């Protein structure tokens, strides 16, 4: 199950991250502004965010497979729509469908791993989360090939085919049954658990700010390199791949360390490293310094993903693990959905440097909130 859901996550993230390096081409072909593109990506993230909580709670009360298999099927449909539908309307429809499928898959698959790996929860989630970076790395290469030899729509089709194959494998190998029960959601009880203490509220706010930064950074980083640093599209895509190459290594390591040491302390260090690197990146023009800054930035912010999930699930009752993680990630990804719109609007009416400086400030504030709790231990 670890291999199957991690590979499925990697493949769907390949399709999702194709949007970032291909965004300049998409903007040009669809004849839209950065602001319009940012709002379309925000819709994708918004649908993904609001689906997190029901997907998590239903997987607690029904079965994990009851949500995972339909989620994967909807993702296949979404990537086919990216590859085949035309115009801005088709692009927006594909984004919404893909966001829905990803939301149905994301929490049940994480909860499944949390069920199976209790003592090594951080490491298992780190391996799973590294699928994001494997997908991002593959997407960078596919984007270069698409821009050079095909169209921006072409690489979404093989992503859909591979994901369809993994869906069949999961359905064949899973021991879960398929049960559809009551559609009622226990929202009030879940929110009471999440906001039960000041420490938990600060944790939610800190990771909300972090996810806001991620949403703005990851969607516009290649475009930022082109517009602010003078990179061409191929070099920007290759530099974008550095972020994911670092993440493949750092996420399992960070998850494993968090099984041995306090997760919040590790998270503070990662956020401060990322904030400092982002500030340096905004200030330097020499290519070697840019590359060093990108490596340090990736090492810092990629640390956070398995830690955020593990912290939420550590505090959740066993019977409500999916619901609590789903609700928390809905909040995180609601903030994440605003990130692309923020960067697109600020870049359109001010500059990319101003937009990315604001993202660095978010990381510093988030680190301060987590440090407030970590120092009391």
C-alpha angles and dihedrals in degrees: 000000000000091000095042100049092039091054091046089051090049093051095047089047088052088060094043094050093048085079094066102058091034093050096098090053092045091051091050097046096044091041095229134136127250087253092057091047090049092052091049090052089046088057089054091051092043094056089044090051099049092047093057099080101045090044090054098045095044090051089055094051100033116026133290092243092054088068101029098057097049089043091056091046092053090049090056089053091048095053091046087054091052089052099044112024120088136217133017092299091056091048092051092045091051091049092052095046092048092048090053094050093046091050093053092049103040104068101035090051092050091045090051091056091045088054092051100040114044105152093037097037094131094053094046091050089046091056090047092047090050085068086075090061095043087053092047091050093051091045091056091057093044090050092054091050092047094050092046103041111012142009131292090255096057102081094054091070098063088044089058092048095050092045090051089055092051090049090057092047093050092049090051096046102039117103092201119107124222115254128167112194136163114337091214115126121210094215099155094053092048093050092048090055094047095048096036096119139025089244092057091047091053090048092053092048092047095052091041089060089046093053091047088057092048093051092054097040102045097047097047105028097101090045089048091054091050096046102035104027103034097243121153118234096261093050091045090053091049091050089048087057090061089067091058096041089059092045094056089064103033100051099061089042093050091046092051092048090050090058087062104033136034108292095213093057092053089048092054092054092048093050094049092049090050094047093050092047092049090052091050091047090055092051104044130076103179111104097227091053090048091054093048090049091050092052092050092044091052093047090052103045099035088061090070103064103073090037094056093051094044094049092054094046093046088061096042125094112248093246093051102039096116093045094050094045091045093051093046093048090047087060092044094048093044085062089042090055091059093054098077092046090050094050093042093051096042091046091049096050102026122006144290090249091059091046094051092044088059090053090055090053090054090056093050092051091047092051090051092053093051092044090055089064098035093056092056093062 
